């Protein structure tokens, strides 16, 4: 087998990706500190509660104290870093042309289902794989949209009087808070799925996001045939 090094992720994409991970983690942690001061959301009806966000055991397991002011301080500082990092990522993908690999096309949703079936070992046929497969295109584009949604709803919650028009566009203060909370749950679910996918994809895929390249193995005769044609 002949090994070949193939460039995959530009330096800016890698840096902004890894910077975003601790920023978003701090945002989620500080958001929990704020939410615990008024944790009203639940799934149920009347006095019947099927699921409460979150039970006391959840907070105790994570050792999250009642520190509302600390949560607000961290949240309102790191939200600007989160926004700037996300904005730089979007601008880089636009001006570098990387968006062509990220934005879903008209075939992506059909192909994404094939990716899911393959990952679940239901289908043996491997789906089409470019720089990103169809499921990755949808997920990575979706997380960008979610990021802007968090910024918009976060500002509506942060300054509901000064930014009353933004709060109105979000459906009011309570609606903005619900959307903001739902997006946070979405980030956590994305983290879990993303981590599992990275483990399943293996070291080569992980190295590409660290070093920027993949090492591909190909039969030696293919390389020799290509040289003869040249």
PASEBA-1860 file (N, C-alpha, C; in nm, 3 decimals):
! residues 230
1> XXXXXXXX> 0.084/-0.120/0.000/0.000/0.000/0.000/0.088/0.125/0.000 ~ 0.046/0.223/-0.080/0.117/0.349/-0.089/0.044/0.453/-0.004 ~ 0.117/0.523/0.082/0.057/0.627/0.166/0.069/0.761/0.096 ~ -0.040/0.838/0.107/-0.042/0.970/0.044/-0.101/1.072/0.140 ~ -0.032/1.186/0.157/-0.079/1.292/0.246/-0.169/1.387/0.167 ~ -0.288/1.410/0.220/-0.385/1.497/0.154/-0.426/1.609/0.250 ~ -0.411/1.733/0.207/-0.452/1.845/0.290/-0.604/1.848/0.300 ~ -0.655/1.881/0.420/-0.800/1.880/0.438/-0.854/2.009/0.498
9> XXXXXXXX> -0.805/2.049/0.617/-0.861/2.166/0.684/-0.760/2.279/0.692 ~ -0.794/2.399/0.646/-0.703/2.514/0.657/-0.676/2.548/0.804 ~ -0.568/2.620/0.829/-0.528/2.656/0.965/-0.637/2.735/1.037 ~ -0.699/2.831/0.968/-0.802/2.914/1.032/-0.921/2.831/1.078 ~ -0.963/2.736/0.995/-1.076/2.651/1.032/-1.043/2.572/1.157 ~ -0.921/2.520/1.164/-0.881/2.439/1.279/-0.875/2.523/1.407 ~ -0.813/2.639/1.398/-0.802/2.726/1.516/-0.940/2.769/1.566 ~ -1.024/2.816/1.476/-1.157/2.864/1.515/-1.243/2.749/1.569
17> XXXXXXXX> -1.224/2.631/1.515/-1.297/2.512/1.564/-1.259/2.482/1.708 ~ -1.128/2.477/1.737/-1.082/2.440/1.871/-1.105/2.552/1.972 ~ -1.101/2.677/1.929/-1.131/2.788/2.020/-1.279/2.786/2.058 ~ -1.363/2.748/1.964/-1.507/2.750/1.989/-1.548/2.648/2.094 ~ -1.476/2.538/2.103/-1.514/2.432/2.199/-1.512/2.482/2.344 ~ -1.400/2.539/2.395/-1.404/2.589/2.533/-1.497/2.708/2.551 ~ -1.510/2.793/2.448/-1.600/2.909/2.460/-1.744/2.863/2.479 ~ -1.788/2.769/2.397/-1.925/2.720/2.407/-1.946/2.643/2.537
25> XXXXXXXX> -1.844/2.572/2.583/-1.855/2.500/2.711/-1.875/2.597/2.827 ~ -1.800/2.708/2.825/-1.815/2.810/2.931/-1.952/2.875/2.922 ~ -2.000/2.897/2.800/-2.132/2.958/2.782/-2.242/2.867/2.838 ~ -2.230/2.738/2.814/-2.330/2.643/2.865/-2.323/2.636/3.018 ~ -2.201/2.630/3.072/-2.184/2.623/3.218/-2.240/2.749/3.286 ~ -2.203/2.866/3.236/-2.251/2.991/3.296/-2.401/3.006/3.275 ~ -2.452/2.956/3.162/-2.595/2.961/3.138/-2.672/2.876/3.238 ~ -2.614/2.763/3.279/-2.677/2.680/3.381/-2.684/2.753/3.516
33> XXXXXXXX> -2.579/2.829/3.548/-2.580/2.906/3.672/-2.693/3.008/3.672 ~ -2.714/3.070/3.554/-2.822/3.169/3.542/-2.958/3.099/3.547 ~ -2.971/2.990/3.474/-3.099/2.921/3.467/-3.142/2.865/3.601 ~ -3.045/2.820/3.683/-3.081/2.760/3.811/-3.150/2.859/3.904 ~ -3.130/2.988/3.880/-3.197/3.089/3.963/-3.348/3.090/3.937 ~ -3.389/3.035/3.822/-3.532/3.029/3.788/-3.555/2.914/3.690 ~ -3.537/2.792/3.737/-3.546/2.674/3.650/-3.690/2.627/3.640 ~ -3.764/2.689/3.550/-3.908/2.668/3.543/-3.951/2.569/3.435
41> XXXXXXXX> -3.861/2.531/3.346/-3.904/2.451/3.231/-3.920/2.304/3.266 ~ -4.025/2.246/3.210/-4.055/2.106/3.234/-4.138/2.053/3.119 ~ -4.150/1.922/3.112/-4.239/1.857/3.017/-4.348/1.787/3.098 ~ -4.472/1.823/3.071/-4.583/1.769/3.146/-4.710/1.848/3.123 ~ -4.810/1.827/3.206/-4.935/1.900/3.194/-4.994/1.916/3.333 ~ -5.059/2.030/3.356/-5.117/2.057/3.488/-5.013/2.045/3.598 ~ -5.045/1.967/3.700/-4.950/1.942/3.809/-4.863/1.820/3.784 ~ -4.884/1.755/3.669/-4.809/1.634/3.634/-4.682/1.671/3.558
49> XXXXXXXX> -4.565/1.631/3.611/-4.436/1.660/3.547/-4.370/1.530/3.506 ~ -4.346/1.515/3.376/-4.277/1.397/3.325/-4.126/1.416/3.330 ~ -4.082/1.538/3.298/-3.939/1.568/3.296/-3.918/1.713/3.333 ~ -3.832/1.735/3.432/-3.802/1.872/3.475/-3.659/1.906/3.434 ~ -3.641/2.026/3.381/-3.508/2.074/3.345/-3.458/2.171/3.453 ~ -3.381/2.125/3.546/-3.326/1.992/3.564/-3.354/1.951/3.708 ~ -3.353/1.820/3.740/-3.372/1.780/3.880/-3.253/1.823/3.965 ~ -3.273/1.834/4.096/-3.167/1.879/4.185/-3.044/1.789/4.178
57> XXXXXXXX> -3.066/1.661/4.153/-2.953/1.567/4.143/-2.858/1.605/4.029 ~ -2.912/1.665/3.925/-2.830/1.709/3.812/-2.734/1.818/3.856 ~ -2.785/1.917/3.927/-2.700/2.027/3.974/-2.598/1.979/4.076 ~ -2.640/1.889/4.164/-2.549/1.838/4.267/-2.437/1.755/4.204 ~ -2.470/1.678/4.101/-2.369/1.596/4.034/-2.263/1.682/3.966 ~ -2.304/1.798/3.914/-2.210/1.888/3.848/-2.151/1.992/3.942 ~ -2.192/1.986/4.069/-2.142/2.081/4.170/-2.163/2.226/4.127 ~ -2.283/2.254/4.079/-2.317/2.389/4.035/-2.382/2.463/4.151
65> XXXXXXXX> -2.314/2.564/4.207/-2.370/2.637/4.321/-2.469/2.744/4.276 ~ -2.541/2.800/4.372/-2.633/2.910/4.344/-2.553/3.039/4.332 ~ -2.490/3.061/4.218/-2.410/3.181/4.196/-2.460/3.251/4.071 ~ -2.571/3.320/4.083/-2.632/3.389/3.970/-2.541/3.498/3.915 ~ -2.485/3.579/4.004/-2.401/3.691/3.958/-2.277/3.641/3.886 ~ -2.218/3.531/3.934/-2.100/3.475/3.868/-2.139/3.424/3.728 ~ -2.252/3.355/3.721/-2.297/3.304/3.591/-2.320/3.416/3.491 ~ -2.383/3.525/3.537/-2.410/3.638/3.448/-2.281/3.705/3.404
73> XXXXXXXX> -2.186/3.717/3.496/-2.057/3.780/3.462/-1.985/3.703/3.353 ~ -1.973/3.571/3.372/-1.906/3.489/3.272/-1.982/3.489/3.140 ~ -2.114/3.478/3.150/-2.196/3.468/3.029/-2.186/3.595/2.944 ~ -2.192/3.709/3.007/-2.193/3.835/2.932/-2.057/3.875/2.880 ~ -1.950/3.818/2.935/-1.815/3.843/2.882/-1.785/3.748/2.767 ~ -1.809/3.618/2.791/-1.772/3.519/2.692/-1.867/3.514/2.573 ~ -1.986/3.576/2.586/-2.076/3.576/2.471/-2.017/3.657/2.357 ~ -1.939/3.763/2.390/-1.877/3.843/2.284/-1.765/3.766/2.217
81> XXXXXXXX> -1.689/3.692/2.295/-1.583/3.608/2.237/-1.643/3.498/2.150 ~ -1.752/3.440/2.196/-1.823/3.337/2.120/-1.875/3.395/1.988 ~ -1.931/3.515/1.995/-1.985/3.580/1.875/-1.873/3.615/1.777 ~ -1.764/3.673/1.826/-1.653/3.713/1.739/-1.591/3.591/1.672 ~ -1.569/3.484/1.750/-1.511/3.362/1.694/-1.602/3.303/1.587 ~ -1.732/3.300/1.614/-1.827/3.248/1.515/-1.833/3.333/1.391 ~ -1.828/3.464/1.409/-1.832/3.555/1.295/-1.708/3.538/1.207 ~ -1.592/3.525/1.270/-1.468/3.504/1.194/-1.474/3.374/1.115
89> XXXXXXXX> -1.532/3.271/1.177/-1.546/3.141/1.109/-1.633/3.154/0.985 ~ -1.747/3.223/0.999/-1.839/3.239/0.886/-1.774/3.322/0.776 ~ -1.707/3.432/0.814/-1.642/3.518/0.715/-1.532/3.442/0.641 ~ -1.456/3.360/0.715/-1.349/3.285/0.650/-1.406/3.184/0.550 ~ -1.512/3.114/0.589/-1.571/3.015/0.498/-1.626/3.082/0.373 ~ -1.677/3.204/0.388/-1.732/3.275/0.272/-1.621/3.319/0.177 ~ -1.521/3.389/0.230/-1.419/3.449/0.144/-1.314/3.349/0.096 ~ -1.299/3.237/0.167/-1.203/3.136/0.123/-1.265/3.034/0.027
97> XXXXXXXX> -1.399/3.035/0.020/-1.467/2.938/-0.064/-1.497/2.807/0.006 ~ -1.462/2.796/0.135/-1.488/2.672/0.209/-1.638/2.644/0.222 ~ -1.721/2.747/0.206/-1.865/2.728/0.219/-1.918/2.627/0.118 ~ -1.847/2.612/0.004/-1.892/2.518/-0.098/-1.892/2.374/-0.047 ~ -1.802/2.345/0.049/-1.795/2.210/0.106/-1.894/2.192/0.221 ~ -1.939/2.305/0.280/-2.021/2.300/0.401/-2.171/2.309/0.376 ~ -2.210/2.395/0.284/-2.353/2.421/0.264/-2.420/2.301/0.197 ~ -2.531/2.253/0.251/-2.600/2.138/0.192/-2.652/2.171/0.052
105> XXXXXXXX> -2.658/2.070/-0.033/-2.717/2.088/-0.166/-2.850/2.013/-0.172 ~ -2.909/2.008/-0.291/-3.043/1.949/-0.302/-3.044/1.798/-0.280 ~ -2.927/1.737/-0.283/-2.919/1.592/-0.260/-2.883/1.557/-0.115 ~ -2.849/1.658/-0.036/-2.790/1.632/0.096/-2.883/1.558/0.191 ~ -3.011/1.593/0.192/-3.102/1.531/0.289/-3.125/1.383/0.256 ~ -3.131/1.351/0.127/-3.145/1.211/0.087/-3.017/1.134/0.120 ~ -2.902/1.193/0.090/-2.775/1.127/0.117/-2.748/1.117/0.267 ~ -2.798/1.213/0.345/-2.777/1.209/0.491/-2.845/1.087/0.551
113> XXXXXXXX> -2.961/1.051/0.497/-3.031/0.931/0.545/-2.948/0.806/0.517 ~ -2.879/0.806/0.403/-2.792/0.694/0.369/-2.673/0.686/0.465 ~ -2.624/0.804/0.507/-2.514/0.808/0.605/-2.559/0.748/0.738 ~ -2.681/0.783/0.781/-2.735/0.731/0.907/-2.749/0.579/0.901 ~ -2.804/0.528/0.792/-2.822/0.383/0.776/-2.687/0.311/0.776 ~ -2.588/0.373/0.714/-2.455/0.312/0.711/-2.391/0.313/0.850 ~ -2.405/0.424/0.922/-2.347/0.433/1.057/-2.412/0.336/1.154 ~ -2.539/0.306/1.130/-2.611/0.210/1.215/-2.591/0.067/1.169
121> XXXXXXXX> -2.508/0.049/1.066/-2.477/-0.083/1.010/-2.601/-0.152/0.953 ~ -2.698/-0.071/0.910/-2.816/-0.125/0.843/-2.788/-0.140/0.694 ~ -2.714/-0.044/0.641/-2.676/-0.048/0.500/-2.525/-0.068/0.490 ~ -2.484/-0.162/0.405/-2.342/-0.189/0.387/-2.277/-0.093/0.287 ~ -2.359/-0.032/0.203/-2.305/0.058/0.101/-2.264/0.191/0.163 ~ -2.137/0.227/0.147/-2.087/0.353/0.202/-2.140/0.469/0.120 ~ -2.192/0.573/0.186/-2.245/0.689/0.113/-2.133/0.772/0.052 ~ -2.170/0.862/-0.038/-2.072/0.950/-0.102/-2.003/1.035/0.004
129> XXXXXXXX> -1.869/1.041/-0.004/-1.791/1.112/0.096/-1.692/1.206/0.026 ~ -1.718/1.335/0.038/-1.623/1.433/-0.009/-1.543/1.482/0.109 ~ -1.519/1.612/0.115/-1.453/1.667/0.232/-1.542/1.648/0.355 ~ -1.673/1.667/0.335/-1.773/1.638/0.438/-1.883/1.557/0.373 ~ -1.939/1.460/0.446/-2.053/1.389/0.390/-2.180/1.471/0.410 ~ -2.291/1.420/0.356/-2.416/1.497/0.357/-2.464/1.528/0.499 ~ -2.452/1.430/0.590/-2.496/1.452/0.728/-2.411/1.559/0.796 ~ -2.282/1.560/0.768/-2.195/1.663/0.824/-2.228/1.800/0.769
137> XXXXXXXX> -2.258/1.808/0.641/-2.296/1.935/0.580/-2.417/1.995/0.652 ~ -2.518/1.911/0.674/-2.640/1.959/0.740/-2.612/1.998/0.884 ~ -2.538/1.913/0.956/-2.511/1.938/1.098/-2.425/2.063/1.117 ~ -2.318/2.078/1.039/-2.227/2.191/1.056/-2.291/2.322/1.012 ~ -2.373/2.318/0.908/-2.446/2.439/0.867/-2.552/2.474/0.970 ~ -2.616/2.370/1.024/-2.718/2.392/1.125/-2.663/2.454/1.252 ~ -2.542/2.414/1.291/-2.483/2.466/1.415/-2.447/2.613/1.400 ~ -2.415/2.655/1.277/-2.388/2.797/1.250/-2.517/2.878/1.266
145> XXXXXXXX> -2.627/2.826/1.210/-2.757/2.893/1.223/-2.797/2.899/1.370 ~ -2.773/2.791/1.443/-2.804/2.789/1.586/-2.723/2.893/1.662 ~ -2.597/2.911/1.622/-2.512/3.010/1.687/-2.568/3.150/1.674 ~ -2.610/3.185/1.553/-2.670/3.317/1.533/-2.802/3.328/1.608 ~ -2.876/3.218/1.615/-3.000/3.219/1.691/-2.975/3.244/1.838 ~ -2.868/3.187/1.892/-2.834/3.209/2.033/-2.795/3.353/2.059 ~ -2.721/3.412/1.966/-2.680/3.552/1.981/-2.802/3.643/1.979 ~ -2.892/3.621/1.884/-3.010/3.706/1.870/-3.101/3.694/1.992
153> XXXXXXXX> -3.133/3.570/2.032/-3.221/3.551/2.148/-3.152/3.594/2.277 ~ -3.019/3.575/2.284/-2.945/3.617/2.402/-2.948/3.768/2.420 ~ -2.933/3.843/2.311/-2.940/3.989/2.319/-3.081/4.034/2.356 ~ -3.182/3.963/2.304/-3.321/3.997/2.337/-3.348/3.977/2.486 ~ -3.287/3.875/2.546/-3.303/3.850/2.690/-3.220/3.950/2.770 ~ -3.100/3.979/2.720/-3.005/4.067/2.791/-3.056/4.211/2.799 ~ -3.110/4.261/2.687/-3.158/4.401/2.682/-3.299/4.404/2.622 ~ -3.398/4.352/2.694/-3.534/4.345/2.637/-3.600/4.481/2.618
161> XXXXXXXX> -3.557/4.581/2.694/-3.614/4.715/2.680/-3.543/4.793/2.570 ~ -3.409/4.799/2.579/-3.332/4.871/2.478/-3.347/4.808/2.339 ~ -3.352/4.675/2.335/-3.366/4.604/2.208/-3.507/4.544/2.198 ~ -3.606/4.627/2.226/-3.744/4.581/2.227/-3.788/4.524/2.092 ~ -3.735/4.582/1.984/-3.772/4.536/1.849/-3.719/4.394/1.824 ~ -3.599/4.367/1.878/-3.542/4.233/1.864/-3.619/4.134/1.949 ~ -3.655/4.179/2.068/-3.735/4.094/2.158/-3.870/4.063/2.094 ~ -3.927/4.162/2.027/-4.056/4.143/1.958/-4.043/4.041/1.846
169> XXXXXXXX> -3.933/4.048/1.769/-3.910/3.954/1.660/-3.895/3.811/1.710 ~ -3.849/3.798/1.834/-3.833/3.665/1.894/-3.961/3.614/1.957 ~ -4.068/3.693/1.949/-4.196/3.651/2.005/-4.216/3.696/2.149 ~ -4.132/3.788/2.197/-4.141/3.834/2.335/-4.031/3.776/2.421 ~ -4.021/3.826/2.543/-3.913/3.785/2.634/-3.918/3.636/2.666 ~ -4.036/3.587/2.703/-4.048/3.446/2.741/-4.017/3.354/2.623 ~ -4.063/3.392/2.505/-4.035/3.312/2.387/-3.886/3.310/2.356 ~ -3.822/3.426/2.368/-3.678/3.434/2.343/-3.601/3.347/2.440
177> XXXXXXXX> -3.646/3.344/2.566/-3.577/3.263/2.667/-3.595/3.114/2.638 ~ -3.715/3.075/2.595/-3.739/2.934/2.563/-3.653/2.891/2.445 ~ -3.648/2.975/2.340/-3.566/2.943/2.223/-3.419/2.933/2.261 ~ -3.373/3.026/2.344/-3.235/3.027/2.390/-3.202/2.899/2.466 ~ -3.293/2.857/2.551/-3.275/2.734/2.628/-3.274/2.612/2.537 ~ -3.368/2.607/2.442/-3.377/2.494/2.349/-3.250/2.482/2.265 ~ -3.195/2.595/2.223/-3.071/2.594/2.145/-2.955/2.538/2.227 ~ -2.954/2.570/2.356/-2.849/2.518/2.443/-2.858/2.366/2.454
185> XXXXXXXX> -2.979/2.314/2.469/-2.998/2.168/2.469/-2.950/2.110/2.337 ~ -2.976/2.182/2.227/-2.931/2.138/2.096/-2.780/2.128/2.086 ~ -2.707/2.225/2.148/-2.561/2.220/2.147/-2.509/2.096/2.220 ~ -2.571/2.066/2.332/-2.528/1.951/2.411/-2.547/1.823/2.331 ~ -2.663/1.810/2.265/-2.689/1.692/2.183/-2.590/1.685/2.066 ~ -2.559/1.800/2.009/-2.462/1.804/1.899/-2.325/1.758/1.948 ~ -2.285/1.805/2.066/-2.158/1.763/2.124/-2.150/1.611/2.136 ~ -2.257/1.551/2.188/-2.259/1.406/2.210/-2.246/1.332/2.078
193> XXXXXXXX> -2.329/1.370/1.979/-2.326/1.303/1.849/-2.192/1.326/1.780 ~ -2.142/1.449/1.788/-2.016/1.484/1.723/-1.901/1.402/1.782 ~ -1.900/1.387/1.914/-1.795/1.310/1.980/-1.800/1.163/1.937 ~ -1.920/1.106/1.931/-1.935/0.966/1.888/-1.887/0.950/1.745 ~ -1.924/1.045/1.658/-1.884/1.038/1.518/-1.732/1.046/1.503 ~ -1.669/1.131/1.584/-1.523/1.144/1.578/-1.456/1.013/1.618 ~ -1.508/0.949/1.723/-1.453/0.821/1.768/-1.469/0.715/1.660 ~ -1.588/0.711/1.598/-1.614/0.612/1.495/-1.529/0.636/1.370
201> XXXXXXXX> -1.505/0.764/1.339/-1.428/0.798/1.218/-1.281/0.761/1.233 ~ -1.231/0.759/1.358/-1.094/0.715/1.380/-0.990/0.826/1.384 ~ -0.866/0.785/1.406/-0.755/0.877/1.428/-0.727/0.966/1.307 ~ -0.737/0.912/1.189/-0.705/0.987/1.068/-0.792/1.112/1.055 ~ -0.919/1.096/1.086/-1.012/1.208/1.080/-0.982/1.311/1.188 ~ -0.949/1.262/1.308/-0.917/1.353/1.418/-0.788/1.431/1.389 ~ -0.690/1.363/1.335/-0.562/1.427/1.302/-0.582/1.538/1.199 ~ -0.677/1.520/1.109/-0.703/1.622/1.007/-0.746/1.754/1.069
209> XXXXXXXX> -0.820/1.748/1.180/-0.863/1.871/1.246/-0.755/1.928/1.336 ~ -0.652/1.850/1.366/-0.540/1.899/1.447/-0.425/1.947/1.358 ~ -0.384/1.861/1.265/-0.268/1.892/1.181/-0.306/1.946/1.044 ~ -0.431/1.924/1.001/-0.475/1.978/0.873/-0.464/1.883/0.756 ~ -0.420/1.759/0.779/-0.407/1.666/0.668/-0.450/1.525/0.708 ~ -0.482/1.446/0.606/-0.513/1.304/0.624/-0.408/1.221/0.553 ~ -0.387/1.100/0.600/-0.297/1.006/0.534/-0.383/0.897/0.472 ~ -0.386/0.894/0.340/-0.466/0.797/0.268/-0.380/0.684/0.217
217> XXXXXXXX> -0.435/0.565/0.220/-0.365/0.448/0.168/-0.428/0.406/0.036 ~ -0.345/0.381/-0.064/-0.396/0.338/-0.194/-0.305/0.230/-0.250 ~ -0.360/0.138/-0.330/-0.278/0.031/-0.389/-0.164/0.089/-0.474 ~ -0.050/0.029/-0.466/0.069/0.078/-0.536/0.049/0.077/-0.687 ~ -0.025/-0.024/-0.738/-0.042/-0.034/-0.883/-0.120/0.083/-0.940 ~ -0.209/0.142/-0.859/-0.285/0.258/-0.905/-0.191/0.375/-0.929 ~ -0.097/0.393/-0.837/-0.001/0.501/-0.850/0.089/0.479/-0.972 ~ 0.133/0.351/-0.993/0.219/0.322/-1.106/0.146/0.342/-1.237
225> XXXXXX> 0.018/0.305/-1.241/-0.062/0.322/-1.362/-0.079/0.470/-1.394 ~ -0.097/0.550/-1.292/-0.113/0.694/-1.312/0.015/0.755/-1.366 ~ 0.130/0.708/-1.319/0.259/0.760/-1.367/0.281/0.723/-1.513 ~ 0.238/0.601/-1.554/0.256/0.558/-1.691/0.171/0.642/-1.786 ~ 0.049/0.675/-1.743/-0.039/0.757/-1.827/0.017/0.898/-1.842 ~ 0.084/0.947/-1.737/0.142/1.082/-1.743/0.260/1.084/-1.841
END
